[in-house]
């Protein structure tokens, strides 16, 4: 079995380096292990089916569809109009408003690059017209978009919850305070850099009456995260049911209230949902098969022995894993990282007394950095294309935001109560 496991890992690495899709890389690696390990082939269809036969996975296509519907029906624009009013006059006001809008939209879409595209389409031109540097503008848009995978509902959290057997509602709750903390850190960075470079806010004075009028006009859009998350945390419906509610809410607000959702836009939204969700489901199935082979070869226990031989202190182990996540994030897509590493590392961290929900939050937050680090850096590619500048220029301007996230990661790691307090208070997850 040792030779089969070695061949499987080598095949996976080579396939990824050659640029093969993740699901094909996982499938090819597992097929090699099955052949060399003399394992019955009936395991392939059985494990593939078991991997995708998970009720919580239904939430992913629905949340993607809901976010796309709201993006194409002016819901995003209404959210931006509200957050822009009070922040517009401060240094880097449009940048701060962009981050706040990303936080708000994250509570609808659950996608990082999707958040960048939806909010950036409106805020990037406004920042450029205001005289903001292209690098600064791209850094703000890409950094704010990272919150899309941390602030619930989060597609990576759903994937992690399915693989780890954690309460998805508990994971959503655990992401609330870290999401607000990292969002605030991004706002501080945006304000400091803008003040140093003289990026002043808009000259139009703040009008309380106008702000309240805008809030009232956008009340249905502002109610979106309240309806979705409030229903989950209030025990009215499960995360899967909430994803369906989000779709119908988007159809109602976009089609009935705003009257901006045309049949053509609905088709585009459906195409987005099918393409993204289909990719995710295929990866989940092949990763389940891959994880099964790792378990049969006792790879998790061997890795645990290796790590504990270096140090058996939980914080030192977590620091080593964070460095590993940073490095892998430069080359691997977020969902792929979570899918491949969770079955391998979860037994190790739980052995050291680290709560699975706490580990899940750290895994998701470190993948925020992955969105901002080349050569993969999906958010950087989206933002640089939107602002019309080079990837290198945006990468330099995003460094202070990476530093801010890294400080927050250290705080979240050393003080697990930050992420575990809410789920423990509400009784989600075993403590």
Beta strands, then each sheet from edge to edge (+ up, - down):
end
